[in-house]
């Protein structure tokens, strides 16, 4: 745009010189026309600037990693003057990261026109992709002047992590041992006298202990109480969203979500009812979802994508125990990238027959600043401490989550 201003000044100077050299009426008119042209252009630019609008819209709200996300921008020019040059500025970021990305689109709009411009975005990492149009810049016909209009408006596109089904689920045999449950089947009766499933007429073979005497006297016939069938929910998966270091945050979070949700997905495929829990840093509470159907799993996914990563001072397990002090489980799985003595102490307080820590890590140690020998020593100490507490430690490489999860064996 500076070059255009320089060219205009050279043109104006040349015509001024020629109008003086050739003292003619026509040359004077041309010089005056060139002189007042910028004022006319700026007036037209100011007029169209007040009426041209842009709005960010999207028909896609959920996408998979690496999938093309079409983002549409609806433009409106109700004036009688076409817009020859306009820049649209788009800003987007993954909600887990503070890093922003920018995209710029240059277009033109005809007079009295509503049009839609589409640009394609991609994300290689799971998380909420927050997309906003920060503003538009309009230029006059000679690109001498420009005016920028700031706009507000944001859309979110959920980028889903991949689910991998585990091949070995020996935990199913152990979790069939019923623990105390507050949930009962809505379609099947059982033998738990603490909850009545239904009341019906007496049938031959019914046990006398189940006769509802008060109701039988009112109905003048024998009525039987059917008890409820407890629904076993003895497995707990806890996703620890604590990031060891800021470097490679998106890579780490992507692997962590992929690992934890693949575990839940595998249980769901085998019809194993389980809990999925995580600490909500934004609200300071633990979230827990009972996963029975596919919609429950996607409720977990939505909650995790809305969550923020933890600080070094957050003790997620202690927060969970404070909210659910009476929980007891046959199996407890702690999916984390941060392994420390503090975490092990907290896990040992969980009342469970089996406790396992799934450690999401990088074999190239991109999250650790100390040397390899110290790293090995620290892991050796943690492995020893975990075995002393009866906690299993299963490593999963962030660069090979699919193979590691499919071949994962839960002892």
C-alpha positions in Angstrom: 0.0 0.0 0.0 3.0 2.3 0.6 4.1 1.7 -3.0 0.7 2.8 -4.2 0.9 6.0 -2.3 4.4 6.7 -3.7 3.1 6.0 -7.2 0.1 8.4 -6.6 2.4 11.1 -5.4 4.7 10.7 -8.4 1.7 10.8 -10.7 0.4 13.9 -9.0 3.8 15.6 -9.2 4.2 14.7 -12.9 0.7 16.1 -13.8 1.4 19.2 -11.7 4.6 19.8 -13.6 2.9 19.1 -17.0 0.0 21.5 -16.2 2.5 24.2 -15.4 4.6 23.4 -18.5 1.6 23.2 -20.8 -0.6 26.0 -19.5 -3.8 24.6 -20.9 -7.3 24.3 -19.5 -7.5 20.5 -20.1 -4.2 19.8 -18.2 -5.5 21.8 -15.3 -8.7 19.8 -15.1 -6.7 16.5 -15.2 -4.4 17.7 -12.4 -7.4 18.7 -10.2 -9.1 15.4 -10.9 -6.1 13.5 -9.8 -5.7 15.8 -6.8 -9.3 15.2 -5.4 -9.4 11.5 -6.4 -8.1 10.3 -3.0 -10.8 12.3 -1.1 -13.5 10.7 -3.3 -12.0 7.2 -2.8 -11.7 7.7 0.9 -15.4 8.8 1.1 -16.5 5.8 -0.8 -14.4 3.5 1.4 -15.8 5.0 4.5 -19.4 4.5 3.2 -18.9 0.9 2.3 -17.0 0.3 5.6 -20.1 1.2 7.6 -22.3 -1.4 5.8 -20.1 -4.4 4.9 -20.4 -7.2 7.5 -18.8 -10.6 8.0 -20.0 -13.5 10.1 -18.3 -16.8 10.9 -20.5 -19.9 10.5 -19.8 -23.6 10.4 -21.9 -26.6 9.7 -19.3 -28.9 11.3 -19.0 -29.0 15.1 -17.3 -32.4 15.5 -14.4 -33.7 13.5 -11.6 -36.3 13.7 -7.9 -35.6 13.9 -6.4 -34.7 10.5 -9.9 -34.2 9.0 -10.6 -31.2 6.8 -12.8 -28.7 8.7 -14.7 -26.4 6.3 -15.2 -23.0 7.9 -17.7 -20.6 6.2 -17.7 -16.8 6.4 -20.9 -15.1 5.3 -20.3 -11.7 3.8 -22.8 -9.0 3.0 -22.4 -5.8 0.9 -25.8 -4.0 0.7 -24.3 -0.9 -1.0 -24.3 0.0 -4.7 -20.4 0.1 -4.7 -18.5 -3.2 -5.1 -15.6 -3.9 -2.8 -12.6 -4.7 -4.9 -10.2 -5.7 -2.1 -10.9 -7.0 1.3 -8.8 -9.0 3.8 -10.4 -11.4 6.3 -8.4 -12.3 9.4 -9.1 -15.6 11.1 -7.6 -16.7 14.4 -7.7 -20.3 15.8 -6.2 -22.3 18.6 -6.5 -25.5 20.5 -8.1 -24.9 23.9 -5.4 -27.0 25.6 -2.7 -24.6 24.3 -2.1 -20.9 24.4 -0.5 -20.9 21.0 -2.5 -19.0 18.3 -2.6 -19.6 14.6 -3.6 -17.0 12.0 -5.1 -17.2 8.5 -5.7 -14.4 6.1 -8.1 -14.5 3.1 -8.2 -11.8 0.3 -11.5 -11.5 -1.6 -13.7 -9.1 -3.5 -17.5 -8.6 -3.2 -19.9 -7.4 -5.8 -22.4 -4.7 -5.1 -25.7 -5.6 -3.3 -24.4 -9.1 -2.7 -24.6 -11.8 0.0 -21.8 -14.4 -0.5 -20.1 -17.1 1.4 -16.4 -17.8 1.5 -15.1 -21.1 2.7 -11.6 -21.9 4.1 -10.4 -25.3 5.2 -8.6 -25.9 8.5 -7.0 -29.0 10.0 -5.9 -30.1 13.5 -3.5 -33.0 14.2 -4.4 -33.0 17.9 -7.6 -33.6 19.8 -9.2 -30.8 21.8 -11.6 -28.0 21.2 -10.6 -25.9 18.2 -11.6 -22.3 19.0 -12.0 -20.3 15.8 -12.7 -16.6 15.6 -12.8 -13.9 12.9 -10.9 -11.0 14.5 -11.6 -8.5 11.8 -11.8 -7.4 8.2 -9.8 -4.7 6.3 -11.3 -2.9 3.3 -9.2 -1.1 0.7 -10.2 1.7 -1.7 -10.0 1.0 -5.5 -6.5 2.3 -5.8 -5.3 0.6 -2.5 -4.1 3.9 -1.1 -6.3 3.9 2.0 -7.6 1.1 4.2 -10.0 0.7 7.2 -10.0 -2.2 9.6 -13.2 -3.3 11.3 -12.9 -5.4 14.5 -15.4 -8.2 14.7 -16.5 -10.5 17.6 -17.8 -14.1 17.3 -16.3 -17.5 17.9 -17.2 -21.1 17.1 -15.8 -24.3 18.5 -15.1 -27.5 16.7 -14.5 -30.6 18.9 -11.6 -32.6 17.5 -12.1 -36.2 18.8 -9.3 -38.5 19.9 -9.0 -41.9 18.3 -10.4 -44.9 20.1 -8.5 -48.2 20.0 -10.1 -51.4 21.2 -8.0 -53.5 23.6 -7.5 -57.2 22.7 -7.0 -58.6 26.2 -9.7 -57.7 28.8 -9.1 -60.3 31.5 -10.3 -57.7 34.0 -13.9 -58.7 32.9 -13.6 -61.9 34.9 -12.6 -60.1 38.1 -15.1 -57.3 37.8 -18.0 -59.7 37.7 -17.5 -60.0 41.5 -20.3 -57.7 42.7 -19.5 -54.9 45.1 -22.0 -52.7 46.8 -24.0 -50.8 44.2 -26.5 -48.0 44.2 -27.6 -48.7 40.7 -30.3 -51.2 39.7 -31.5 -52.6 36.4 -34.6 -51.0 35.0 -35.6 -54.1 33.0 -34.6 -57.1 35.1 -35.6 -58.2 38.6 -33.1 -59.7 41.1 -32.5 -60.6 44.7 -31.6 -57.3 46.4 -34.2 -56.7 49.1 -33.1 -53.1 49.5 -34.9 -52.0 46.4 -38.3 -53.1 45.0 -38.4 -53.7 41.3 -42.1 -54.3 40.9 -45.3 -55.6 42.6 -47.4 -58.2 40.9 -49.9 -60.9 41.5 -49.0 -64.1 43.2 -47.9 -67.0 41.0 -47.3 -70.6 41.9 -43.8 -71.1 43.1 -43.3 -67.7 44.6 -41.7 -67.5 48.0 -43.9 -66.6 50.9 -41.3 -64.2 52.2 -42.0 -61.9 49.3 -45.7 -61.5 49.9 -46.7 -57.9 50.4 -49.3 -58.4 53.2 -50.6 -54.9 53.5 -51.3 -54.6 49.8 -52.6 -58.1 49.6 -55.3 -57.2 52.2 -56.3 -54.2 50.3 -56.5 -56.0 46.9 -58.1 -59.1 48.5 -55.5 -61.2 46.7 -51.9 -62.2 47.3 -49.4 -59.6 45.9 -45.7 -60.4 45.5 -42.7 -58.0 45.7 -40.0 -58.5 43.0 -36.7 -57.2 44.2 -34.2 -55.3 42.0 -31.0 -56.5 40.3 -27.9 -54.4 41.2 -25.9 -53.2 38.3 -22.2 -53.8 38.9 -20.1 -50.7 38.4 -16.9 -51.8 40.1 -14.3 -50.4 37.6 -13.0 -46.8 37.8 -10.9 -45.1 35.2 -9.3 -41.8 36.3 -7.6 -39.5 33.8 -5.0 -37.3 35.3 -4.8 -34.2 33.2 -1.5 -32.9 34.7 1.1 -31.9 32.2 4.7 -32.6 33.3 6.1 -29.7 31.2 4.7 -27.1 28.7 6.9 -28.4 25.8 4.9 -30.7 23.6 1.7 -30.1 25.5 -0.6 -30.9 22.6 1.2 -34.1 21.8 1.1 -35.2 25.4 -2.6 -34.3 25.9 -3.6 -36.0 22.7 -1.9 -39.3 23.8 -3.3 -39.1 27.3 -6.9 -38.7 26.1 -6.4 -41.3 23.4 -5.2 -43.8 26.0 -7.8 -43.1 28.7 -10.8 -43.1 26.3 -9.6 -46.2 24.5 -9.7 -48.0 27.8 -13.2 -46.8 28.4 -14.2 -47.6 24.8 -12.9 -51.2 25.2 -14.9 -51.7 28.4 -18.0 -50.3 26.7 -17.6 -52.7 23.8 -17.5 -55.6 26.3 -20.6 -54.2 28.1 -18.6 -53.6 31.2 -20.2 -50.8 33.2 -17.6 -48.5 34.7 -16.9 -45.0 36.1 -14.8 -42.4 34.3 -13.5 -39.6 36.4 -11.2 -36.5 36.1 -10.5 -33.4 38.0 -12.1 -30.2 36.6 -9.5 -27.5 37.3 -11.8 -24.7 36.1 -14.5 -25.4 38.8 -12.3 -27.1 41.3 -14.3 -30.3 41.5 -14.0 -33.9 40.3 -16.3 -35.0 37.5 -17.5 -38.6 37.4 -19.6 -40.2 34.7 -21.1 -43.7 34.8 -20.5 -45.2 31.4 -23.2 -47.6 30.4 -24.0 -46.6 26.8 -22.2 -44.8 23.9 -23.8 -41.5 24.8 -22.2 -41.7 28.2 -18.8 -42.1 26.6 -19.4 -39.0 24.5 -20.4 -37.2 27.6 -17.0 -38.0 29.0 -15.3 -36.8 25.7 -17.2 -33.5 25.9 -16.2 -33.0 29.5 -12.6 -33.8 28.9 -12.4 -31.4 26.0 -13.9 -28.7 28.1 -11.4 -29.3 31.0 -8.2 -27.4 31.6 -4.8 -29.0 32.3 -3.7 -29.2 36.0 -1.0 -27.3 37.8 1.8 -28.9 39.8 0.0 -28.3 43.0 -3.2 -30.1 42.1 -3.8 -33.5 43.9 -6.6 -34.9 41.8 -6.9 -38.2 43.7 -7.3 -36.5 47.0 -10.0 -34.3 45.5 -11.8 -37.4 44.2 -11.6 -39.2 47.6 -13.0 -36.1 49.3 -16.1 -36.2 47.0 -16.5 -40.0 47.0 -15.1 -41.3 50.3 -17.1 -44.5 50.3 -16.3 -45.7 46.8 -15.0 -49.3 46.5 -13.9 -51.0 43.3 -12.5 -54.2 42.0 -10.3 -52.4 39.5 -8.8 -48.9 39.5 -6.9 -47.4 36.5 -5.0 -44.2 36.8 -4.0 -42.8 33.4 -1.3 -40.2 33.9 1.9 -38.7 32.5 3.1 -37.5 35.9 4.5 -40.3 38.1 5.6 -39.3 41.6 5.6 -40.6 45.1 2.8 -38.2 45.9 0.6 -39.8 43.2 1.4 -43.3 44.5 0.5 -42.3 48.1 -2.9 -41.0 46.9 -3.6 -44.1 44.7 -2.9 -46.4 47.7 -5.8 -44.8 49.5 -8.3 -45.9 46.8 -10.3 -48.9 48.1 -9.8 -51.4 45.2 -8.8 -55.0 44.8 -6.4 -54.1 42.0 -4.8 -50.7 41.3 -2.9 -50.0 38.1 -1.2 -46.8 36.8 -1.0 -46.4 33.1 2.0 -44.1 32.5 1.8 -42.1 29.2 5.4 -41.1 28.5 7.8 -40.3 25.7 10.6 -42.7 25.0 12.7 -39.7 23.8 12.1 -37.9 27.1 11.0 -34.6 25.5 9.2 -33.7 28.7 12.3 -34.1 31.0 15.2 -31.7 31.3 17.5 -33.9 33.4 19.8 -36.5 31.8 19.1 -40.1 31.0 20.8 -41.7 34.0 18.7 -39.6 36.5 15.6 -40.5 34.5 16.3 -44.2 34.7 17.0 -43.9 38.4 13.8 -42.1 39.1 11.7 -44.6 37.2 13.4 -47.5 38.9 12.6 -45.9 42.3 9.0 -45.4 41.3 8.6 -48.9 40.0 10.0 -50.2 43.3 7.7 -48.0 45.3 4.7 -49.0 43.2 5.4 -52.7 43.6 5.7 -52.3 47.4 2.2 -50.7 47.5 0.7 -53.3 45.2 0.3 -50.8 42.3 1.0 -52.0 38.8 2.8 -49.6 36.4 2.1 -50.0 32.7 4.1 -47.8 30.2 2.4 -46.4 27.0 4.6 -44.5 24.5 3.0 -41.3 23.2 4.3 -42.0 19.8 2.9 -45.5 19.7 -0.4 -45.3 21.6 -2.4 -47.4 19.1 -0.1 -50.5 19.2 0.5 -50.2 23.0 -3.2 -49.9 23.8 -4.3 -52.8 21.5 -1.6 -55.0 23.1 -2.1 -53.8 26.6 -2.6 -56.6 29.2 -4.3 -55.6 32.4 -3.1 -57.9 35.1 
